[in-house]
């Protein structure tokens, strides 16, 4: 059998563009070039696709448009590949599988997964339904509410609910009455903690709502949970082969694990073995698998929880179907500890995707 042509697709129009480039750089540098023909495809912040032909040793410093041509996916299912556009010439570049490394909007929300389905291209990661449902925190909460797994008390608010100052004041009052302070305000469909604020009073809450609505027209407001921040990695097709890693713990340098704490603040730490009992770790692993399967996920996901200090109760936070793959990201580190170092993990993800077809 010859090499597998893998289009690694990264960048994109979302607020997590730079994280995506870092993740792709880490994945590509750990792919076995004896197994795979690596075809890097960079998506600009405007949405233009670039088939990159230059050096792939350090994608973080690359000028993609200078060393590549525009491309698009071929919609002819009989000739799976990318159409490279160079002036008036168009050439088919065959691909066997797409490996999307796109975080956030237009990457892990089901949209690009739908494009792959339309073009008949197998792809790594969750399908359209799982991607869309998991990306939308409000829908995820609705599904998880059927699983007898605890979640933080929350409210869903849509931009259309705020018509004037009076309706805005009414929403502020409802949040204070039902959830109290502090509370977290989150865009319903964003990742890497973009647009999230911890509100400690009415003034904070006003600013937090306005910020969240800049990222999405639907937001979630959650009661703050005091306790440990825990993460579990899941790998598999959703069937009997699906495994959950051990439980990791986040020690954020900031008040919570926001974008800056995740990627820029070196004082933030992660533990690959959470400081919890074996029984609680097993409860979290079981819950992660249950959520992964209920959402009909496939390939990979990272499932996040809290362990509430006051009650010692496991509380589901959110699921990420295309978690970060940077060299400091929890998903690949947890899977490495579970026996899937990154090269082996990449092989397994591609194998699952090809088996699914």
For each residue, the residues with C-beta under 8 A, 3 or more apart:
1:
2:
3: 34 35 36 37
4: 35 36 37 96 97 350 354
5: 36 37 39 81 94 95 96 97
6: 31 36 37 38 39 95 96 97 98 99 350
7: 39 41 82 95 97 98 99
8: 24 27 28 31 38 39 40 41 99 101
9: 41 43 98 99 100 101 102 112
10: 20 21 23 24 40 41 42 43 59 100 101 102
11: 17 20 21 24 42 43 44 45 64 102
12: 16 17 20 43 45 47 102 103 104 105 106 107
13: 17 43 45 46 47 105 106
14: 17 20 102 103 104 105 106 107 191
15: 104 105 190 192 194 195 215
16: 12 19 20 103 104 107 191 192 194
17: 11 12 13 14 20 21 45
18: 21 22
19: 16 22 23 103 192 263 324 326
20: 10 11 12 14 16 17 23 24 101 102 103 104 107
21: 10 11 17 18 24 25 42 59 60
22: 18 19 25 26 60 324 326
23: 10 19 20 26 27 101 103 324 325 326 329
24: 8 10 11 20 21 27 28 40 59 101 325
25: 21 22 28 29 58 59 60
26: 22 23 29 30 325 326 327 329 332 342
27: 8 23 24 30 31 99 101 325 342 346
28: 8 24 25 31 38 40 56 59
29: 25 26 56 57
30: 26 27 342 343 346
31: 6 8 27 28 35 36 38 343 346
32: 35 36 343 346 347
33: 36 38
34: 3
35: 3 4 31 32 347
36: 3 4 5 6 31 32 33 350
37: 3 4 5 6
38: 6 8 28 31 33 56
39: 5 6 7 8 51 82 93 95
40: 8 10 24 28 51 52 56 59
41: 7 8 9 10 49 50 51 52 71 82
42: 10 11 21 49 50 52 62 64 68
43: 9 10 11 12 13 47 48 49 50 102
44: 11 47 48 50 64 65
45: 11 12 13 17
46: 13
47: 12 13 43 44 106
48: 43 44 65 70
49: 41 42 43 70 71 72 82
50: 41 42 43 44 64 65 68 69 70 71
51: 39 40 41 68 69 70 71 82 84 93
52: 40 41 42 56 62 64 67 68
53: 67 68 69
54: 62 64 66 67 68
55: 58 62 67
56: 28 29 38 40 52 59
57: 29
58: 25 55 61 62
59: 10 21 24 25 28 40 56 62
60: 21 22 25
61: 58
62: 42 52 54 55 58 59 67
63: 66 67
64: 11 42 44 50 52 54 67 68
65: 44 48 50 68
66: 54 63
67: 52 53 54 55 62 63 64
68: 42 50 51 52 53 54 64 65
69: 50 51 53 84 85 86
70: 48 49 50 51 84 85
71: 41 49 50 51 82 83 84 85 93
72: 49 82 83 85
73: 81 82 83 115 116 119 121
74: 79 80 81 82 83 92 119
75: 118 119
76: 79
77: 80 119 120
78:
79: 74 76 92 94
80: 74 77 94 95 96 119 120 121
81: 5 73 74 92 93 94 95
82: 7 39 41 49 51 71 72 73 74 92 93 95
83: 71 72 73 74 90 91 92 93
84: 51 69 70 71 90 91 92 93
85: 69 70 71 72 89 90
86: 69 89 90 91
87:
88:
89: 85 86
90: 83 84 85 86
91: 83 84 86
92: 74 79 81 82 83 84
93: 39 51 71 81 82 83 84
94: 5 79 80 81
95: 5 6 7 39 80 81 82 98 121
96: 4 5 6 80 122 354
97: 4 5 6 7 121 122 123 124 350 353 354
98: 6 7 9 95 116 121 122 123 124
99: 6 7 8 9 27 123 124 349 350 353
100: 9 10 107 108 112 113 116 123 124 125 322
101: 8 9 10 20 23 24 27 322 325
102: 9 10 11 12 14 20 43 106 107 108 112 322
103: 12 14 16 19 20 23 107 108 191 192 322 324
104: 12 14 15 16 20 107 108 109 190 191 192 194
105: 12 13 14 15 109 135 189 190
106: 12 13 14 47 102 109 111 112
107: 12 14 16 20 100 102 103 104 111 112 322
108: 100 102 103 104 125 126 131 134 135 191 320 321 322
109: 104 105 106 131 132 135 136 189
110: 113 114 127 128 129 131 132 135
111: 106 107 114 115
112: 9 100 102 106 107 115 116
113: 100 110 116 117 123 125 126 127 128 131
114: 110 111 117 118 128
115: 73 111 112 118 119
116: 73 98 100 112 113 119 121 122 123
117: 113 114 120 127 128
118: 75 114 115
119: 73 74 75 77 80 115 116
120: 77 80 117
121: 73 80 95 97 98 116
122: 96 97 98 116 353 354 356 357
123: 97 98 99 100 113 116 353
124: 97 98 99 100 299 300 349 350 352 353
125: 100 108 113 131 298 299 300 321 322 349 353
126: 108 113 130 131 134 295 296 297 298 299 300 301 321 322
127: 110 113 117 130 131 296 298
128: 110 113 114 117 131 132
129: 110 132 133 296
130: 126 127 133 134 295 296 297 298 321
131: 108 109 110 113 125 126 127 128 134 135 321 322
132: 109 110 128 129 135 136 139
133: 129 130 136 139 140 143 295
134: 108 126 130 131 140 295 297 301 319 320 321
135: 105 108 109 110 131 132 189 191 321
136: 109 132 133 139 140 188 189 218
137: 140 141 186 188 189 220 318
138: 141 142 156 188 218 220
139: 132 133 136 142 143
140: 133 134 136 137 143 144 295 318 319
141: 137 138 144 145 151 154 220
142: 138 139 145 146
143: 133 139 140 146 147 294 295
144: 140 141 147 149 151 291 294 316
145: 141 142 151
146: 142 143 294
147: 143 144 287 290 291 294
148:
149: 144 287 290 291 314 316
150: 313 314 315 316
151: 141 144 145 154 315 316
152: 222 223 224 225 306 315 317
153: 178 179 222 223
154: 141 151 179 220 221 222 223
155: 174 175 178 179 220 221
156: 138 188 218 219 220
157: 161 162 171 209 218 219 220 221
158: 161 217 218 219
159: 162 213 217 218
160: 163 217
161: 157 158 167 171
162: 157 159 167 168 171
163: 160 167
164: 167 168
165: 168 169
166: 169 170
167: 161 162 163 164 170 171
168: 162 164 165 171 172 206 209
169: 165 166 172 173
170: 166 167 173 174
171: 157 161 162 167 168 174 175 209
172: 168 169 175 176 202 205 206
173: 169 170 176 177
174: 155 170 171 177 178
175: 155 171 172 178 179 183 205 221
176: 172 173 179 180 181 202 205
177: 173 174 180
178: 153 155 174 175
179: 153 154 155 175 176 183 221 222 223
180: 176 177 183 223
181: 176 199 200 201 205 224
182: 198 199 200 224
183: 175 179 180 198 199 205 221 222 223 224
184: 196 197 198 199 221 222 224 256
185: 196 197 199 205 208 209 211 212 219 220 221
186: 137 190 195 196 212 219 220 221 222
187: 190 194 195 196 212 213 215 216 218 219 220
188: 136 137 138 156 216 218 219 220
189: 105 109 135 136 137 216 218
190: 15 104 105 186 187 194 195 196 215 216
191: 14 16 103 104 108 135 194 320
192: 15 16 19 103 104 259 262 263 324
193: 196 256 257 258 259 261 262
194: 15 16 104 187 190 191 215 259
195: 15 186 187 190 211 212 214 215 216
196: 184 185 186 187 190 193 212 256 258
197: 184 185 204 207 208 211 212
198: 182 183 184 204 208 224 255 256
199: 181 182 183 184 185 204 205 207 208
200: 181 182 204
201: 181 204 205
202: 172 176 205 206
203: 206 207
204: 197 198 199 200 201 207 208
205: 172 175 176 181 183 185 199 201 202 208 209
206: 168 172 202 203 209 210
207: 197 199 203 204 210 211
208: 185 197 198 199 204 205 211 212
209: 157 168 171 185 205 206 212 213 219
210: 206 207 213 214
211: 185 195 197 207 208 214 215
212: 185 186 187 195 196 197 208 209 215 216 219
213: 159 187 209 210 216 217 219
214: 195 210 211
215: 15 187 190 194 195 211 212
216: 187 188 189 190 195 212 213 219
217: 158 159 160 213
218: 136 138 156 157 158 159 187 188 189
219: 156 157 158 185 186 187 188 209 212 213 216
220: 137 138 141 154 155 156 157 185 186 187 188
221: 154 155 157 175 179 183 184 185 186
222: 152 153 154 179 183 184 186 225
223: 152 153 154 179 180 183
224: 152 181 182 183 184 198
225: 152 222 306 308 315
226: 308 309 310
227: 306 307 308 309 310 315
228: 249 274 275 276 306 307 309
229: 249 250 252 257 304 306 317
230: 247 248 249 250 274 276 284 304 305 306 307
231: 247 248 249 250 302 303 304 305 330 331 334
232: 244 245 246 247 248 284 285 288 302 303 304 305 334
233: 244 245 248 300 301 302 303 323 330 331 334 335 338
234: 242 243 244 245 288 289 292 297 300 301 302 303
235: 242 243 245 299 300 335 338 340 345 348 349
236: 239 241 242 243 292 298 299 352
237: 241 242 298 299 352 355 356
238: 242 292 293 296 297 298
239: 236 242
240:
241: 236 237
242: 234 235 236 237 238 239 289 292 293
243: 234 235 236 338
244: 232 233 234 285 286 288 289 292
245: 232 233 234 235 248 285 334 335 337 338
246: 232 272 273 274 281 285 334 337 338
247: 230 231 232 273 274 276 280 281 284 285
248: 230 231 232 233 245 270 271 272 273 274 330 333 334
249: 228 229 230 231 270 271 273 274 275 276
250: 229 230 231 257 268 269 270 330
251: 268 269 270 271
252: 229 255 256 257 258 261 268
253: 261 265 266 267 268 269
254: 257 258 260 261 265 268
255: 198 252
256: 184 193 196 198 252 261
257: 193 229 250 252 254 261 262 268
258: 193 196 252 254 261 262
259: 192 193 194 262 263 264
260: 254 263 264 265
261: 193 252 253 254 256 257 258 264 265 268
262: 192 193 257 258 259 268 324
263: 19 192 259 260 326 328
264: 259 260 261
265: 253 254 260 261 268
266: 253
267: 253
268: 250 251 252 253 254 257 261 262 265
269: 250 251 253
270: 248 249 250 251 328 330 333
271: 248 249 251 274 275
272: 246 248 333 334 337
273: 246 247 248 249
274: 228 230 246 247 248 249 271 281
275: 228 249 271
276: 228 230 247 249 280 281 284 307
277: 280 281
278: 281 282
279: 282 283
280: 247 276 277 283 284 307 312 314
281: 246 247 274 276 277 278 284 285
282: 278 279 285 286
283: 279 280 286 287 314
284: 230 232 247 276 280 281 287 288 305 314
285: 232 244 245 246 247 281 282 288 289
286: 244 282 283 289 290
287: 147 149 283 284 290 291 303 305 314 316
288: 232 234 244 284 285 291 292 303 305
289: 234 242 244 285 286 292 293
290: 147 149 286 287 293 294
291: 144 147 149 287 288 294 295 303 316 319
292: 234 236 238 242 244 288 289 295 297 301 303 319
293: 238 242 289 290 296 297
294: 143 144 146 147 290 291
295: 126 130 133 134 140 143 291 292 319
296: 126 127 129 130 238 293
297: 126 130 134 234 238 292 293 301 319 321
298: 125 126 127 130 236 237 238 352 356
299: 124 125 126 235 236 237 349 352 353
300: 124 125 126 233 234 235 321 322 323 331 349
301: 126 134 233 234 292 297 319 320 321 323
302: 231 232 233 234 319 320 323 330 331 334
303: 231 232 233 234 287 288 291 292 316 318 319 320
304: 229 230 231 232 316 317 318 319 320
305: 230 231 232 284 287 288 314 315 316 317
306: 152 225 227 228 229 230 314 315 317
307: 227 228 230 276 280 312 313 314 315
308: 225 226 227 311 312 313 314 315
309: 226 227 228 312
310: 226 227
311: 308
312: 280 307 308 309
313: 150 307 308
314: 149 150 280 283 284 287 305 306 307 308
315: 150 151 152 225 227 305 306 307 308
316: 144 149 150 151 287 291 303 304 305
317: 152 229 304 305 306
318: 137 140 303 304
319: 134 140 291 292 295 297 301 302 303 304
320: 108 134 191 301 302 303 304 323
321: 108 125 126 130 131 134 135 297 300 301
322: 100 101 102 103 107 108 125 126 131 300
323: 233 300 301 302 320 329 330 331
324: 19 22 23 103 192 262 329 330 331
325: 23 24 26 27 101 329 331 332 342
326: 19 22 23 26 263 329
327: 26
328: 263 270 333
329: 23 26 323 324 325 326 332 333
330: 231 233 248 250 270 302 323 324 333 334
331: 231 233 300 302 323 324 325 334 335
332: 26 325 329 335 336 342 345
333: 248 270 272 328 329 330 336 337
334: 231 232 233 245 246 248 272 302 330 331 337 338
335: 233 235 245 331 332 338 340 342 345
336: 332 333 339 340 341 342 345
337: 245 246 272 333 334
338: 233 235 243 245 246 334 335
339: 336 344
340: 235 335 336 344 345 348
341: 336 344 345
342: 26 27 30 325 332 335 336 345 346
343: 30 31 32 346 347
344: 339 340 341 347 348
345: 235 332 335 336 340 341 342 348 349
346: 27 30 31 32 342 343 349 350
347: 32 35 343 344 350 351
348: 235 340 344 345 351 352
349: 99 124 125 235 299 300 345 346 352 353
350: 4 6 36 97 99 124 346 347 353 354
351: 347 348 354 355
352: 124 236 237 298 299 348 349 355 356
353: 97 99 122 123 124 125 299 349 350 356
354: 4 96 97 122 350 351 357
355: 237 351 352
356: 122 237 298 352 353
357: 122 354
